[in-house]
Amino acid sequence: MRQETVPAFDTVHAACAPDLLQQAYLLTGSHRRAARSVRRAFAAAWPRWRQVAAEPDPAAWLRARAFDHALAPWRPHLPRPHRPSSRQPAPVPGPEDPAGRDRALLAAFGRLSAPRRRAVLLHDALGLEPVEIAAECESSSPTAAARVAAGRAELARLVPALVGTDPTAPEFGERLGGLLHRAAERSCPPAGPRPTRLLRATGRLRALAVPTACALLVLATAGAIGTRLTGHPPVPPAPCAAGCPEQSAPEH
């Protein structure tokens, strides 16, 4: 069976990429970084598409890879706004300015730590339970629940006019999830469908790069071991200095 038919890579990309782009944007606050993270996730999926397609939820596999890349520690995170010394909440525009309210919410959301931001997004915007968040983020369920609670409490302090003042209220999570969803739709509208040829090519190249790098590492290690066993590195023949007499051919 051909790889493209189990199931169609293009079909999953068309169905999942727009939502993943908006979710990654909420995590990073950057359109460019969100798009790059989604591309990296699909490129990583292509060489192992049979295994990814056999997952109970391929979209969850792609989301985990996109989020991991978006929040990778070697990449710059969201610039944290300056925290004022006062504990007073930030001013929020009125209902007649939805774009301003979105900016206020996203600025407050960006002030959460990366683990809390991810946990709140998964729980309140995507509806995952703590046990599911723990499996995706490689943590424990109590840790995931604690991150959600701490993130909600910080948002209730920063923008109570938007999300409410009681983070333990039953409707708090639903309200926050709806606000995040609408902010992502307005701030990061999905683009039209794009061909996946480049994603496939990138995935194949990256899949080849890993074994190639491993082979080079093995060769370098073997050379180093050989040098230590012989006691000295191989010495190339020295070039003949200027004026060096040429060797004469043997006489017969």
N, C-alpha and C positions, 0 to 999 in steps of 0.2 A: 504494500500500500504506500502510496506516495506521502511524503511528509506533509505537504500542503493540505491534505484532505482529513487530517485527524486532530480536531476539526479545522476549518479554514482559519488560518492565521489572520488573514485580512478581515474576516468577520469579527473576530474577537477584538482586533485593533479598533475597528470602526465603532464597536459597542462600548469599549472600555476607555479608550484614550481620552475622549472629552472630559469624562468625570475625573479621571486620574489627573489630568492637567489642572483642573480647578482645585482638587484636593491638595496637590503639591504646591499650588500657588498659595493656598491658605497657610501651609506650613512655612513657606519661604518668603512670601511677600514679593517674589521676583518672577515675572513672566518667563524670562530667559532661563533661569535655573529650574523652574517647574517643567518647562518644555524639555530641557536637557535630561532631567531625571526620568521623565516618561519615555523618552527615546532610549535611554540606557536600559530601562527595564525591558522594553520590547526587544531590543537587540540582544540582551542576555537570554531572553526566552527562546529566540528562534533556533539556535543550535540544538536545544533540548526540547523542542516543541512537543514531541510525543509525551514526554514525562509531564510537562506543564499542562498539556491538554487533559491528561489523565487525573490531574488534581481534582478534589471535590469542588473547588472554587478557583479556577485559573485566574480570575480577577483579583483574588486575595493574594496569590503568588506575585502577580505583577505589581500590586499596590505595595506589598512589603518591599520589593526591590526598588521601586521608585522612591518610597519614603526613606529607605536606608541611604540611597544616593543623595537625596535632597538634604538630609541631615548628617551626612558623613562628617566626622570630626576634622578631616583635612580640608574641608571646604568652608569658606566664611559663612557664618550664620547671619540671620537678620541683624541689621544694626540696632542695638538696643537704644531706645530713646532715653534721654537723661531722666533719671528718677528724681523728682523734686523732693526736697526735704520734708515738705508737708505731706500728710497722709490723706489730704483732700482728694476726692475723685476728679478726674479730668472733665472739662466742660464738653457737652455733647450737643451737636446741632439739633434743631427741632425736626419734626416729621416732614416739614416742607423741603428739607434738604437731605434726601436719601443718600446721595453720594457722600456728603459730609458725615453722616451717621455710619456709613460703611467704613470710611477712613478711620473714624474714631474706634470702631470695633476692631478693625484689623491692626491698628496701632497697639491697642491693649492686648490683643491676642499675641502679637509679636513679642510682647514683653514677657510672656511665659517662657520658662525653660523649654528646651526642645523636647524632653520626655513628656512634660505636662501638656505641651501643645499637641503632640501626637496623640496622647491618650484622650484628651478632651475631644479632638477631632474624630477619632475612631468611635468614641462612646456616644457623644451627643449629636454629631452630624451624620454618622454612618450607622449608628444603632448597635455597635458591637458590645457584648458583655465583657466584664473584666477578665474572664477566663480566656475569651477569644483574643482580647488585647494582649494578654500575657503571652499567649502562644505566638502571636505575630511579632511582638517586641522582645521576646526571649527574656521575660521577667516572670514574677509570680503574680497570681491574682490579687493578693492584698496590696502589692506594690502598684499594680495598675489602678486599682480602686482608689488608693491614696493619691496617686497623681491626678486622677479625675477630680477628686474632692478639693485638692489644693489649687488646681487650675481654676475651678469654678469659684472658689473663694477669692482668688486674686482678681478675677474678672468682675465679681460682684463689688469689690472695693474700687476698681478702676473706673468702671462704666456702669454704675447701678441704674442710671436712667435708661439704659438699653436692655440690660439682661435681668435686672431686678436686684434686690438687696439681700435675699435669702437664698444662698446657694444650695440649701438642703430642701427647698420646696420641690414638690413633685413635678411642677411644670417648668422648673428652671432649665433643665436639660433640653426639653423640647423647644422652648423659646430660643435658647442659645443655638441649637442646631439649625433652626429655621433662619435665624439671622446670619449665621455663617454661610449657609447655602445660598441665600439671596445675595449676600455680599460677593461671593465667588462668581455667581452668574453675572452680576453687573460689572465687576472689576476685571474678570477674566473670561469673556465670552468665548466659547469653543470655536475653533476654526473649522472650515469644511474638511471633508475626508481627504486624506493625502495618501499617495502611493507608498507602499511599504518596501519597495525594492531596496532603497538605501538602508533601511533597518536590517533587512536580511543580509545584505552584503557586510554591514558593520558587524553584525553578530557572527558571521562566519570568520571574518578577519580576527576578531577578538578571541574566538574559540581556537584558532590556529596559533595565536600569539602565546597563549599559556604553555602548550607543550613545547613550542620552539624555545621559549625562555627557559623552561626546565631542562631541555636538552643542552642548551648552552651552559647552564649552571653545572650540569653533570660533567661536561667536558672540561670546564674550568677547574672544577674540584679535582678531577682525575689528573689534570696537569699539575696542580699544586701538590697532590700526593706523590706523584712521580718525581717531582723536583726534590721533595724532602727525602724520599727513599734513596735517590742517587747521590744526595749530598750537595749537588750544585746544579744550577739551571743549565740547560743546553746553551752553548756559546756558538753563535754564528761565526763563520769564517771571516777573519778581518780582511778589509780591502787592502790591496797592495799599495804601499806608500809611494809617493813620487820618487823616482830614481831607483826604485827597487829593481834589481836585475831580473830579467825574465828567465824562467826555467827553460833550459835547453832541452830539446827532444832527446831521448835516449839514443846513443849511437848503436848501430847494428854492425 
